[in-house]
């Protein structure tokens, strides 16, 4: 293909290219702090109070439910052992301890982000 085979840009393509160049030349970087992040938005005291209330109303019920379920699970593993878990699953003392450790390992992993 030679350079003679390339068609000149249409008026629409030329306008789009000009608009893109104008947008690039007008763009300016965000003002950033020392850490490279943009500054936090400025809220009035009332807006900030409403925002925290909204966050609390969405997170606290979920966190409470998760805590309740984890408490039930931690309590029920002991009850299950007393009710015959070891004999039904054919677990010896060491195998039960490994299973219990694996249970608490995941409990700890998922508890850390909530604190």
Secondary structure, DSSP 8 states (H G I E B T S, - for coil): --GGGS----HHHHHHHHHHHHHHHH-----B-TTS-B------HHHHHHHHHHHHHHHHHHHHHHHHHHHHHHHHHHHHHHTTHHHHTT--HHHHHHHHHHHHHHHHHHHHTT-
